[in-house]
Amino acid sequence: MENKKYPEPVEALVVVLLILGFILGVAFLWTAWTMISGSAAGSQTRWLLVLGDVPFLVIPIIYVKIKKYDAANILRFRAVPAGILSVSILLGLALGVVSDELDRLIQIFLPLPRWFAEELEFMRAETSGEWLLLLLGVVLLAALAEEILFRGFLQVSLERKGDPTRAVLLTSLTWTMIHVNPFWAIQIFVIGVIIGFLAWRTDSVVPGIIVHGINNLLSLIFYNFGDRLNWYLMGDHVSIYILIPAALMVVWSIRHLTALYHQGV
């Protein structure tokens, strides 16, 4: 019997959940050790961010190799034309701005509780070492590992068994749930749908990695320097002179990528 080239959707989902369970277990033990040892929580959390996404990257690669699946197609880590990279950068910047305003609007109705805001303090960097850890963990590894696992491994398995729209939506929902963050769930889901569409349209996780990484980078910048970005804000919200062009850029980028691939790029 010929070996299967792709995992079944349920199989892929189980692998994702097992990886998540492993990471949560490690995070629990790490937190317990931090409390017992009296180590600085912020520093420990930054290291956990760096190491926490490694299983998302390593385990699916090992699993695919062991099961002898078609690694190139199931992980979708393939090059795209330079023009697509340029559009992905623009989309990442624009989507980061739109996502920031969406977060500000949602907080009007669902404000972050104090305990959650305190948990986010690990994202505040004051030294070059802290910035390096956050850039490595939040921007680089998070984007690379999560896109390969979700928009590659999981979404491809779903696409093989159903229509792309359902695959993108289910993958985005799963990606939202693994963040275990109800306060950012809408923003995460919307970003996930857009990145999932990019992965399906380009058949590559590279554009998604770029968009994901830039979005996380902008989140770090807004969190650390938000009180200094007077030119960016209008009151408590993103200036309409920045928000409107950003929203138009999101629409243009998606339509442009769609047109390019309809032309067989």
C-alpha positions as CSV (number, residue, x, y, z in Angstrom):
1,M,0.0,0.0,0.0
2,E,1.3,3.4,-0.9
3,N,2.1,5.7,2.0
4,K,-0.2,8.7,2.6
5,K,1.3,12.0,1.7
6,Y,-0.8,14.1,4.1
7,P,-2.2,13.6,7.6
8,E,-5.9,13.4,8.1
9,P,-7.5,16.6,9.6
10,V,-8.2,14.9,12.9
11,E,-4.7,13.6,13.1
12,A,-3.2,17.0,12.4
13,L,-5.5,18.6,15.0
14,V,-4.5,16.0,17.6
15,V,-0.8,16.7,17.0
16,V,-1.5,20.5,17.4
17,L,-3.4,19.9,20.7
18,L,-0.6,17.5,22.0
19,I,2.0,20.2,21.3
20,L,-0.1,22.8,23.0
21,G,-0.6,20.5,26.0
22,F,3.2,19.9,26.2
23,I,3.9,23.7,26.1
24,L,1.3,24.5,28.7
25,G,2.7,21.8,31.0
26,V,6.2,23.2,30.6
27,A,4.9,26.8,31.2
28,F,3.2,25.6,34.4
29,L,6.3,24.0,35.7
30,W,8.4,27.0,34.7
31,T,6.0,29.3,36.5
32,A,6.0,27.1,39.6
33,W,9.8,27.1,39.6
34,T,10.0,30.8,39.2
35,M,7.7,31.4,42.2
36,I,9.7,28.9,44.3
37,S,13.1,30.2,43.3
38,G,12.1,33.9,43.5
39,S,13.5,34.6,40.0
40,A,12.5,37.7,38.2
41,A,9.1,36.9,36.5
42,G,9.6,39.2,33.5
43,S,13.0,37.8,32.6
44,Q,11.7,34.2,33.0
45,T,8.7,34.9,30.8
46,R,10.8,36.3,28.0
47,W,12.9,33.2,28.0
48,L,9.7,31.1,28.0
49,L,8.6,33.0,24.9
50,V,11.8,32.2,23.1
51,L,11.7,28.5,24.0
52,G,7.9,28.1,24.0
53,D,7.5,28.3,20.3
54,V,10.3,25.8,19.5
55,P,8.0,22.7,19.9
56,F,5.5,24.4,17.4
57,L,8.4,24.3,14.9
58,V,10.4,21.2,15.7
59,I,7.6,18.6,16.6
60,P,5.6,18.9,13.3
61,I,8.9,18.7,11.3
62,I,9.9,15.5,13.1
63,Y,6.4,14.1,12.9
64,V,6.2,14.7,9.2
65,K,9.6,13.0,8.7
66,I,8.7,10.0,10.8
67,K,5.4,9.5,9.0
68,K,7.1,10.1,5.7
69,Y,4.6,12.7,4.6
70,D,5.2,15.1,1.7
71,A,7.2,17.7,3.8
72,A,7.5,20.3,1.1
73,N,3.8,20.5,0.6
74,I,2.4,19.9,4.1
75,L,4.7,22.5,5.7
76,R,4.4,25.0,2.8
77,F,7.9,26.5,3.5
78,R,8.6,27.5,-0.1
79,A,9.9,30.7,-1.8
80,V,7.6,33.3,-3.4
81,P,8.4,36.0,-6.0
82,A,10.0,39.2,-4.7
83,G,6.9,41.2,-5.6
84,I,4.8,39.0,-3.2
85,L,7.3,39.7,-0.5
86,S,7.0,43.4,-1.0
87,V,3.2,43.3,-0.9
88,S,3.4,41.1,2.2
89,I,5.5,43.7,4.0
90,L,3.0,46.5,3.1
91,L,0.1,44.3,4.3
92,G,1.9,43.5,7.5
93,L,2.4,47.2,8.3
94,A,-1.1,48.2,7.4
95,L,-2.7,45.2,9.2
96,G,-0.7,46.0,12.3
97,V,-2.2,49.5,12.4
98,V,-5.8,48.3,11.7
99,S,-5.4,45.6,14.4
100,D,-4.2,48.2,16.9
101,E,-7.3,50.3,16.4
102,L,-9.5,47.3,16.5
103,D,-8.0,46.4,19.9
104,R,-8.6,50.0,21.1
105,L,-12.3,49.8,20.0
106,I,-12.8,46.4,21.7
107,Q,-11.3,47.7,24.9
108,I,-14.1,50.3,25.1
109,F,-16.6,47.4,25.6
110,L,-14.2,44.8,27.0
111,P,-11.4,46.6,28.9
112,L,-8.4,44.6,30.0
113,P,-8.6,43.7,33.7
114,R,-5.7,44.9,35.8
115,W,-4.3,41.4,36.4
116,F,-4.1,40.8,32.7
117,A,-2.4,44.2,32.1
118,E,0.2,43.3,34.7
119,E,0.8,40.0,33.0
120,L,1.7,41.9,29.8
121,E,4.6,43.7,31.5
122,F,7.0,41.1,30.2
123,M,6.6,42.8,26.8
124,R,8.2,46.0,28.2
125,A,11.9,46.0,27.3
126,E,14.5,48.4,28.8
127,T,17.8,46.8,27.9
128,S,19.3,45.6,24.6
129,G,19.2,42.0,26.0
130,E,15.5,42.2,26.8
131,W,14.8,43.6,23.3
132,L,16.8,40.8,21.8
133,L,14.9,38.1,23.6
134,L,11.5,39.7,22.7
135,L,12.5,40.1,19.0
136,L,13.7,36.5,18.9
137,G,10.7,35.0,20.7
138,V,7.7,37.3,19.8
139,V,8.7,38.4,16.3
140,L,10.9,35.7,14.7
141,L,10.2,32.3,16.3
142,A,6.5,32.9,17.0
143,A,5.9,33.9,13.4
144,L,8.0,31.1,11.9
145,A,6.8,28.3,14.1
146,E,3.1,29.2,14.3
147,E,2.8,29.7,10.5
148,I,4.5,26.4,9.7
149,L,2.3,24.5,12.2
150,F,-1.0,26.2,11.6
151,R,-1.1,27.6,8.0
152,G,1.1,24.8,6.9
153,F,0.6,21.5,8.7
154,L,-3.0,22.0,10.0
155,Q,-4.5,24.1,7.2
156,V,-3.1,22.0,4.4
157,S,-4.6,18.8,5.9
158,L,-8.0,20.6,6.1
159,E,-7.7,22.0,2.6
160,R,-7.1,18.4,1.3
161,K,-10.4,17.3,2.8
162,G,-12.7,20.3,2.2
163,D,-13.0,23.7,0.7
164,P,-10.4,26.3,1.3
165,T,-12.8,28.7,3.1
166,R,-13.7,26.2,5.7
167,A,-10.0,25.2,6.1
168,V,-9.0,28.9,6.7
169,L,-11.8,29.5,9.2
170,L,-11.2,26.3,11.2
171,T,-7.4,26.9,11.3
172,S,-7.9,30.5,12.4
173,L,-10.3,29.4,15.1
174,T,-7.9,26.8,16.4
175,W,-5.0,29.4,16.3
176,T,-7.2,31.8,18.2
177,M,-8.0,29.2,20.9
178,I,-4.4,28.2,21.5
179,H,-3.6,31.8,22.5
180,V,-6.0,31.3,25.5
181,N,-6.7,35.0,25.4
182,P,-10.3,36.0,25.3
183,F,-9.5,39.7,25.4
184,W,-7.7,39.6,22.0
185,A,-9.7,36.8,20.4
186,I,-11.4,38.9,17.8
187,Q,-8.2,40.5,16.6
188,I,-6.3,37.2,16.5
189,F,-9.1,35.5,14.6
190,V,-9.3,38.3,12.0
191,I,-5.5,38.3,11.5
192,G,-5.6,34.5,11.3
193,V,-8.2,34.6,8.5
194,I,-6.1,37.1,6.4
195,I,-2.9,35.1,6.9
196,G,-4.7,31.9,6.2
197,F,-6.0,33.3,2.9
198,L,-2.4,34.3,2.0
199,A,-1.1,30.8,2.7
200,W,-3.8,29.3,0.5
201,R,-3.5,31.8,-2.3
202,T,0.3,31.7,-2.5
203,D,0.7,28.1,-1.3
204,S,3.5,29.3,1.0
205,V,3.8,30.2,4.6
206,V,6.5,32.9,3.8
207,P,4.0,35.8,3.2
208,G,2.2,34.8,6.4
209,I,5.5,34.7,8.4
210,I,6.2,38.3,7.2
211,V,2.8,39.6,8.1
212,H,2.7,37.8,11.4
213,G,6.2,38.9,12.3
214,I,5.6,42.6,11.4
215,N,2.3,42.6,13.3
216,N,4.0,41.3,16.4
217,L,6.8,43.8,16.0
218,L,4.4,46.7,15.8
219,S,2.6,45.4,18.9
220,L,5.9,45.5,20.8
221,I,6.6,49.0,19.5
222,F,3.2,50.3,20.4
223,Y,3.4,48.7,23.9
224,N,6.8,50.2,24.6
225,F,6.6,53.6,22.9
226,G,2.9,54.2,22.7
227,D,3.0,57.2,25.0
228,R,5.6,58.9,22.7
229,L,3.8,58.4,19.4
230,N,1.8,61.6,19.4
231,W,1.8,61.8,15.6
232,Y,0.2,58.3,15.5
233,L,-2.7,59.0,17.8
234,M,-5.8,61.1,17.8
235,G,-7.0,61.0,21.4
236,D,-7.1,57.4,22.5
237,H,-7.4,56.1,19.0
238,V,-5.2,55.8,15.9
239,S,-5.3,59.0,13.9
240,I,-7.8,58.7,10.9
241,Y,-5.0,60.1,8.7
242,I,-3.1,56.9,9.4
243,L,-5.9,54.5,9.9
244,I,-7.8,55.1,6.7
245,P,-4.7,54.7,4.4
246,A,-3.8,51.6,6.4
247,A,-7.3,50.1,5.9
248,L,-7.1,50.9,2.2
249,M,-3.7,49.3,2.0
250,V,-5.0,46.1,3.6
251,V,-7.8,45.9,1.0
252,W,-5.4,46.8,-1.9
253,S,-2.8,44.2,-0.8
254,I,-5.3,41.4,-0.6
255,R,-6.9,42.3,-4.0
256,H,-3.4,42.7,-5.6
257,L,-2.2,39.3,-4.4
258,T,-5.5,37.7,-5.6
259,A,-5.0,39.3,-9.0
260,L,-1.4,38.3,-9.3
261,Y,-2.2,34.6,-8.6
262,H,-5.2,34.7,-10.9
263,Q,-2.7,35.6,-13.6
264,G,-0.6,32.6,-12.7
265,V,2.3,34.3,-10.8
